[in-house]
Amino acid sequence: MTGTEGLAYGALFVLAIALLLTNHLILATVAIVPFVLISFKYSFPTKKAQRHR
């Protein structure tokens, strides 16, 4: 994860929590969707292509 991705991840988390605390459930759901998608990106291991020479 790069610094920019980490910053975006943190900002989405703060935004989602703030919206939930102010009872804006629809907007919180919109903020949580990309947060969950980012989580899936890093939760599965990726295989790097290996060249056999």
PyMOL Python script that loads the backbone (N, CA, C, O; Angstrom):
from pymol import cmd

cmd.read_pdbstr("""\
ATOM      1  N   MET A   1       0.853  -1.175   0.000  1.00  0.00           N
ATOM      2  CA  MET A   1       0.000   0.000   0.000  1.00  0.00           C
ATOM      3  C   MET A   1       0.898   1.237   0.000  1.00  0.00           C
ATOM      4  O   MET A   1       1.821   1.358   0.806  1.00  0.00           O
ATOM      5  N   THR A   2       0.605   2.134  -0.911  1.00  0.00           N
ATOM      6  CA  THR A   2       1.388   3.361  -0.973  1.00  0.00           C
ATOM      7  C   THR A   2       0.856   4.372   0.040  1.00  0.00           C
ATOM      8  O   THR A   2      -0.194   4.163   0.647  1.00  0.00           O
ATOM      9  N   GLY A   3       1.575   5.444   0.209  1.00  0.00           N
ATOM     10  CA  GLY A   3       1.155   6.481   1.153  1.00  0.00           C
ATOM     11  C   GLY A   3      -0.175   7.101   0.777  1.00  0.00           C
ATOM     12  O   GLY A   3      -0.999   7.401   1.641  1.00  0.00           O
ATOM     13  N   THR A   4      -0.380   7.293  -0.527  1.00  0.00           N
ATOM     14  CA  THR A   4      -1.631   7.885  -0.995  1.00  0.00           C
ATOM     15  C   THR A   4      -2.808   6.957  -0.738  1.00  0.00           C
ATOM     16  O   THR A   4      -3.880   7.399  -0.326  1.00  0.00           O
ATOM     17  N   GLU A   5      -2.603   5.666  -0.985  1.00  0.00           N
ATOM     18  CA  GLU A   5      -3.673   4.698  -0.720  1.00  0.00           C
ATOM     19  C   GLU A   5      -3.987   4.637   0.762  1.00  0.00           C
ATOM     20  O   GLU A   5      -5.153   4.546   1.145  1.00  0.00           O
ATOM     21  N   GLY A   6      -2.966   4.685   1.597  1.00  0.00           N
ATOM     22  CA  GLY A   6      -3.173   4.669   3.036  1.00  0.00           C
ATOM     23  C   GLY A   6      -3.945   5.885   3.514  1.00  0.00           C
ATOM     24  O   GLY A   6      -4.816   5.781   4.378  1.00  0.00           O
ATOM     25  N   LEU A   7      -3.619   7.039   2.944  1.00  0.00           N
ATOM     26  CA  LEU A   7      -4.325   8.262   3.287  1.00  0.00           C
ATOM     27  C   LEU A   7      -5.789   8.190   2.864  1.00  0.00           C
ATOM     28  O   LEU A   7      -6.674   8.598   3.617  1.00  0.00           O
ATOM     29  N   ALA A   8      -6.049   7.672   1.662  1.00  0.00           N
ATOM     30  CA  ALA A   8      -7.427   7.518   1.187  1.00  0.00           C
ATOM     31  C   ALA A   8      -8.191   6.521   2.048  1.00  0.00           C
ATOM     32  O   ALA A   8      -9.366   6.732   2.350  1.00  0.00           O
ATOM     33  N   TYR A   9      -7.534   5.440   2.443  1.00  0.00           N
ATOM     34  CA  TYR A   9      -8.141   4.413   3.292  1.00  0.00           C
ATOM     35  C   TYR A   9      -8.551   5.025   4.635  1.00  0.00           C
ATOM     36  O   TYR A   9      -9.662   4.797   5.113  1.00  0.00           O
ATOM     37  N   GLY A  10      -7.659   5.792   5.228  1.00  0.00           N
ATOM     38  CA  GLY A  10      -7.944   6.440   6.504  1.00  0.00           C
ATOM     39  C   GLY A  10      -9.047   7.480   6.388  1.00  0.00           C
ATOM     40  O   GLY A  10      -9.901   7.588   7.268  1.00  0.00           O
ATOM     41  N   ALA A  11      -9.029   8.255   5.288  1.00  0.00           N
ATOM     42  CA  ALA A  11     -10.053   9.278   5.087  1.00  0.00           C
ATOM     43  C   ALA A  11     -11.431   8.652   4.909  1.00  0.00           C
ATOM     44  O   ALA A  11     -12.415   9.167   5.441  1.00  0.00           O
ATOM     45  N   LEU A  12     -11.515   7.551   4.172  1.00  0.00           N
ATOM     46  CA  LEU A  12     -12.801   6.865   4.007  1.00  0.00           C
ATOM     47  C   LEU A  12     -13.308   6.319   5.335  1.00  0.00           C
ATOM     48  O   LEU A  12     -14.506   6.364   5.616  1.00  0.00           O
ATOM     49  N   PHE A  13     -12.399   5.808   6.144  1.00  0.00           N
ATOM     50  CA  PHE A  13     -12.792   5.283   7.443  1.00  0.00           C
ATOM     51  C   PHE A  13     -13.358   6.391   8.330  1.00  0.00           C
ATOM     52  O   PHE A  13     -14.408   6.225   8.951  1.00  0.00           O
ATOM     53  N   VAL A  14     -12.656   7.518   8.384  1.00  0.00           N
ATOM     54  CA  VAL A  14     -13.111   8.648   9.204  1.00  0.00           C
ATOM     55  C   VAL A  14     -14.443   9.179   8.684  1.00  0.00           C
ATOM     56  O   VAL A  14     -15.343   9.477   9.469  1.00  0.00           O
ATOM     57  N   LEU A  15     -14.572   9.298   7.361  1.00  0.00           N
ATOM     58  CA  LEU A  15     -15.816   9.785   6.765  1.00  0.00           C
ATOM     59  C   LEU A  15     -16.983   8.855   7.079  1.00  0.00           C
ATOM     60  O   LEU A  15     -18.067   9.319   7.434  1.00  0.00           O
ATOM     61  N   ALA A  16     -16.775   7.561   6.951  1.00  0.00           N
ATOM     62  CA  ALA A  16     -17.846   6.603   7.226  1.00  0.00           C
ATOM     63  C   ALA A  16     -18.277   6.668   8.686  1.00  0.00           C
ATOM     64  O   ALA A  16     -19.474   6.643   8.974  1.00  0.00           O
ATOM     65  N   ILE A  17     -17.328   6.751   9.610  1.00  0.00           N
ATOM     66  CA  ILE A  17     -17.670   6.813  11.038  1.00  0.00           C
ATOM     67  C   ILE A  17     -18.400   8.115  11.348  1.00  0.00           C
ATOM     68  O   ILE A  17     -19.385   8.111  12.087  1.00  0.00           O
ATOM     69  N   ALA A  18     -17.925   9.231  10.788  1.00  0.00           N
ATOM     70  CA  ALA A  18     -18.574  10.526  11.033  1.00  0.00           C
ATOM     71  C   ALA A  18     -20.008  10.526  10.515  1.00  0.00           C
ATOM     72  O   ALA A  18     -20.908  11.041  11.178  1.00  0.00           O
ATOM     73  N   LEU A  19     -20.221   9.954   9.342  1.00  0.00           N
ATOM     74  CA  LEU A  19     -21.574   9.907   8.784  1.00  0.00           C
ATOM     75  C   LEU A  19     -22.484   8.990   9.596  1.00  0.00           C
ATOM     76  O   LEU A  19     -23.669   9.279   9.761  1.00  0.00           O
ATOM     77  N   LEU A  20     -21.942   7.895  10.101  1.00  0.00           N
ATOM     78  CA  LEU A  20     -22.756   7.002  10.940  1.00  0.00           C
ATOM     79  C   LEU A  20     -23.141   7.681  12.246  1.00  0.00           C
ATOM     80  O   LEU A  20     -24.261   7.513  12.730  1.00  0.00           O
ATOM     81  N   LEU A  21     -22.219   8.445  12.817  1.00  0.00           N
ATOM     82  CA  LEU A  21     -22.504   9.119  14.085  1.00  0.00           C
ATOM     83  C   LEU A  21     -23.517  10.252  13.936  1.00  0.00           C
ATOM     84  O   LEU A  21     -24.197  10.614  14.896  1.00  0.00           O
ATOM     85  N   THR A  22     -23.614  10.808  12.730  1.00  0.00           N
ATOM     86  CA  THR A  22     -24.575  11.887  12.499  1.00  0.00           C
ATOM     87  C   THR A  22     -25.865  11.376  11.855  1.00  0.00           C
ATOM     88  O   THR A  22     -26.667  12.171  11.365  1.00  0.00           O
ATOM     89  N   ASN A  23     -26.067  10.075  11.852  1.00  0.00           N
ATOM     90  CA  ASN A  23     -27.276   9.430  11.332  1.00  0.00           C
ATOM     91  C   ASN A  23     -27.534   9.693   9.852  1.00  0.00           C
ATOM     92  O   ASN A  23     -28.689   9.792   9.437  1.00  0.00           O
ATOM     93  N   HIS A  24     -26.496   9.804   9.069  1.00  0.00           N
ATOM     94  CA  HIS A  24     -26.619   9.884   7.617  1.00  0.00           C
ATOM     95  C   HIS A  24     -26.286   8.500   7.052  1.00  0.00           C
ATOM     96  O   HIS A  24     -25.203   8.284   6.507  1.00  0.00           O
ATOM     97  N   LEU A  25     -27.225   7.575   7.190  1.00  0.00           N
ATOM     98  CA  LEU A  25     -26.948   6.178   6.868  1.00  0.00           C
ATOM     99  C   LEU A  25     -26.716   5.955   5.377  1.00  0.00           C
ATOM    100  O   LEU A  25     -25.856   5.156   5.006  1.00  0.00           O
ATOM    101  N   ILE A  26     -27.454   6.634   4.524  1.00  0.00           N
ATOM    102  CA  ILE A  26     -27.286   6.423   3.081  1.00  0.00           C
ATOM    103  C   ILE A  26     -25.912   6.917   2.636  1.00  0.00           C
ATOM    104  O   ILE A  26     -25.223   6.238   1.876  1.00  0.00           O
ATOM    105  N   LEU A  27     -25.514   8.096   3.108  1.00  0.00           N
ATOM    106  CA  LEU A  27     -24.194   8.611   2.749  1.00  0.00           C
ATOM    107  C   LEU A  27     -23.081   7.753   3.353  1.00  0.00           C
ATOM    108  O   LEU A  27     -22.024   7.581   2.746  1.00  0.00           O
ATOM    109  N   ALA A  28     -23.321   7.223   4.539  1.00  0.00           N
ATOM    110  CA  ALA A  28     -22.317   6.343   5.157  1.00  0.00           C
ATOM    111  C   ALA A  28     -22.150   5.073   4.334  1.00  0.00           C
ATOM    112  O   ALA A  28     -21.040   4.563   4.186  1.00  0.00           O
ATOM    113  N   THR A  29     -23.247   4.568   3.804  1.00  0.00           N
ATOM    114  CA  THR A  29     -23.172   3.373   2.954  1.00  0.00           C
ATOM    115  C   THR A  29     -22.360   3.661   1.703  1.00  0.00           C
ATOM    116  O   THR A  29     -21.562   2.827   1.275  1.00  0.00           O
ATOM    117  N   VAL A  30     -22.557   4.836   1.113  1.00  0.00           N
ATOM    118  CA  VAL A  30     -21.788   5.220  -0.074  1.00  0.00           C
ATOM    119  C   VAL A  30     -20.297   5.327   0.267  1.00  0.00           C
ATOM    120  O   VAL A  30     -19.453   5.004  -0.570  1.00  0.00           O
ATOM    121  N   ALA A  31     -19.965   5.771   1.471  1.00  0.00           N
ATOM    122  CA  ALA A  31     -18.567   5.881   1.882  1.00  0.00           C
ATOM    123  C   ALA A  31     -17.970   4.521   2.223  1.00  0.00           C
ATOM    124  O   ALA A  31     -16.767   4.317   2.060  1.00  0.00           O
ATOM    125  N   ILE A  32     -18.793   3.593   2.691  1.00  0.00           N
ATOM    126  CA  ILE A  32     -18.295   2.282   3.109  1.00  0.00           C
ATOM    127  C   ILE A  32     -17.997   1.379   1.914  1.00  0.00           C
ATOM    128  O   ILE A  32     -17.102   0.538   1.993  1.00  0.00           O
ATOM    129  N   VAL A  33     -18.728   1.536   0.807  1.00  0.00           N
ATOM    130  CA  VAL A  33     -18.529   0.665  -0.360  1.00  0.00           C
ATOM    131  C   VAL A  33     -17.087   0.698  -0.875  1.00  0.00           C
ATOM    132  O   VAL A  33     -16.488  -0.369  -1.001  1.00  0.00           O
ATOM    133  N   PRO A  34     -16.495   1.860  -1.182  1.00  0.00           N
ATOM    134  CA  PRO A  34     -15.099   1.829  -1.630  1.00  0.00           C
ATOM    135  C   PRO A  34     -14.136   1.360  -0.532  1.00  0.00           C
ATOM    136  O   PRO A  34     -13.097   0.767  -0.822  1.00  0.00           O
ATOM    137  N   PHE A  35     -14.488   1.630   0.724  1.00  0.00           N
ATOM    138  CA  PHE A  35     -13.675   1.161   1.852  1.00  0.00           C
ATOM    139  C   PHE A  35     -13.595  -0.371   1.840  1.00  0.00           C
ATOM    140  O   PHE A  35     -12.523  -0.942   2.035  1.00  0.00           O
ATOM    141  N   VAL A  36     -14.723  -1.022   1.612  1.00  0.00           N
ATOM    142  CA  VAL A  36     -14.764  -2.489   1.559  1.00  0.00           C
ATOM    143  C   VAL A  36     -14.018  -3.007   0.326  1.00  0.00           C
ATOM    144  O   VAL A  36     -13.310  -4.011   0.407  1.00  0.00           O
ATOM    145  N   LEU A  37     -14.173  -2.336  -0.802  1.00  0.00           N
ATOM    146  CA  LEU A  37     -13.476  -2.768  -2.010  1.00  0.00           C
ATOM    147  C   LEU A  37     -11.961  -2.691  -1.846  1.00  0.00           C
ATOM    148  O   LEU A  37     -11.239  -3.570  -2.316  1.00  0.00           O
ATOM    149  N   ILE A  38     -11.477  -1.641  -1.181  1.00  0.00           N
ATOM    150  CA  ILE A  38     -10.041  -1.531  -0.914  1.00  0.00           C
ATOM    151  C   ILE A  38      -9.593  -2.666   0.005  1.00  0.00           C
ATOM    152  O   ILE A  38      -8.504  -3.214  -0.170  1.00  0.00           O
ATOM    153  N   SER A  39     -10.426  -3.018   0.980  1.00  0.00           N
ATOM    154  CA  SER A  39     -10.089  -4.105   1.893  1.00  0.00           C
ATOM    155  C   SER A  39      -9.942  -5.425   1.146  1.00  0.00           C
ATOM    156  O   SER A  39      -9.035  -6.204   1.441  1.00  0.00           O
ATOM    157  N   PHE A  40     -10.833  -5.685   0.173  1.00  0.00           N
ATOM    158  CA  PHE A  40     -10.739  -6.916  -0.607  1.00  0.00           C
ATOM    159  C   PHE A  40      -9.477  -6.940  -1.461  1.00  0.00           C
ATOM    160  O   PHE A  40      -8.902  -8.003  -1.692  1.00  0.00           O
ATOM    161  N   LYS A  41      -9.050  -5.782  -1.925  1.00  0.00           N
ATOM    162  CA  LYS A  41      -7.849  -5.719  -2.763  1.00  0.00           C
ATOM    163  C   LYS A  41      -6.632  -6.253  -2.017  1.00  0.00           C
ATOM    164  O   LYS A  41      -5.785  -6.922  -2.608  1.00  0.00           O
ATOM    165  N   TYR A  42      -6.541  -5.961  -0.728  1.00  0.00           N
ATOM    166  CA  TYR A  42      -5.363  -6.367   0.044  1.00  0.00           C
ATOM    167  C   TYR A  42      -5.573  -7.617   0.891  1.00  0.00           C
ATOM    168  O   TYR A  42      -4.650  -8.047   1.584  1.00  0.00           O
ATOM    169  N   SER A  43      -6.768  -8.211   0.853  1.00  0.00           N
ATOM    170  CA  SER A  43      -6.997  -9.375   1.697  1.00  0.00           C
ATOM    171  C   SER A  43      -6.640 -10.687   1.006  1.00  0.00           C
ATOM    172  O   SER A  43      -6.489 -11.711   1.672  1.00  0.00           O
ATOM    173  N   PHE A  44      -6.504 -10.674  -0.316  1.00  0.00           N
ATOM    174  CA  PHE A  44      -6.172 -11.897  -1.037  1.00  0.00           C
ATOM    175  C   PHE A  44      -4.738 -11.819  -1.541  1.00  0.00           C
ATOM    176  O   PHE A  44      -4.334 -10.813  -2.125  1.00  0.00           O
ATOM    177  N   PRO A  45      -3.970 -12.881  -1.316  1.00  0.00           N
ATOM    178  CA  PRO A  45      -2.585 -12.854  -1.798  1.00  0.00           C
ATOM    179  C   PRO A  45      -2.538 -12.937  -3.320  1.00  0.00           C
ATOM    180  O   PRO A  45      -3.368 -13.598  -3.944  1.00  0.00           O
ATOM    181  N   THR A  46      -1.582 -12.275  -3.891  1.00  0.00           N
ATOM    182  CA  THR A  46      -1.408 -12.332  -5.341  1.00  0.00           C
ATOM    183  C   THR A  46      -0.138 -13.100  -5.658  1.00  0.00           C
ATOM    184  O   THR A  46       0.867 -12.996  -4.954  1.00  0.00           O
ATOM    185  N   LYS A  47      -0.205 -13.859  -6.714  1.00  0.00           N
ATOM    186  CA  LYS A  47       0.971 -14.610  -7.141  1.00  0.00           C
ATOM    187  C   LYS A  47       1.733 -13.779  -8.156  1.00  0.00           C
ATOM    188  O   LYS A  47       1.155 -13.249  -9.105  1.00  0.00           O
ATOM    189  N   LYS A  48       3.017 -13.672  -7.949  1.00  0.00           N
ATOM    190  CA  LYS A  48       3.849 -12.967  -8.912  1.00  0.00           C
ATOM    191  C   LYS A  48       4.319 -13.965  -9.948  1.00  0.00           C
ATOM    192  O   LYS A  48       4.680 -15.097  -9.625  1.00  0.00           O
ATOM    193  N   ALA A  49       4.309 -13.532 -11.195  1.00  0.00           N
ATOM    194  CA  ALA A  49       4.757 -14.405 -12.282  1.00  0.00           C
ATOM    195  C   ALA A  49       6.253 -14.660 -12.133  1.00  0.00           C
ATOM    196  O   ALA A  49       7.043 -13.730 -11.972  1.00  0.00           O
ATOM    197  N   GLN A  50       6.621 -15.915 -12.187  1.00  0.00           N
ATOM    198  CA  GLN A  50       8.026 -16.285 -12.081  1.00  0.00           C
ATOM    199  C   GLN A  50       8.476 -16.845 -13.410  1.00  0.00           C
ATOM    200  O   GLN A  50       7.816 -17.699 -14.002  1.00  0.00           O
ATOM    201  N   ARG A  51       9.589 -16.360 -13.858  1.00  0.00           N
ATOM    202  CA  ARG A  51      10.135 -16.853 -15.117  1.00  0.00           C
ATOM    203  C   ARG A  51      11.182 -17.919 -14.819  1.00  0.00           C
ATOM    204  O   ARG A  51      12.054 -17.744 -13.968  1.00  0.00           O
ATOM    205  N   HIS A  52      11.073 -18.996 -15.524  1.00  0.00           N
ATOM    206  CA  HIS A  52      12.064 -20.071 -15.376  1.00  0.00           C
ATOM    207  C   HIS A  52      12.997 -20.004 -16.566  1.00  0.00           C
ATOM    208  O   HIS A  52      12.578 -20.115 -17.718  1.00  0.00           O
ATOM    209  N   ARG A  53      14.261 -19.820 -16.266  1.00  0.00           N
ATOM    210  CA  ARG A  53      15.243 -19.743 -17.353  1.00  0.00           C
ATOM    211  C   ARG A  53      16.201 -20.888 -17.281  1.00  0.00           C
ATOM    212  O   ARG A  53      17.101 -20.993 -18.114  1.00  0.00           O
TER     213      ARG A  53
END
""", "prot")
cmd.dss("prot")
cmd.show_as("cartoon", "prot")
cmd.util.cbc("prot")
cmd.orient("prot")
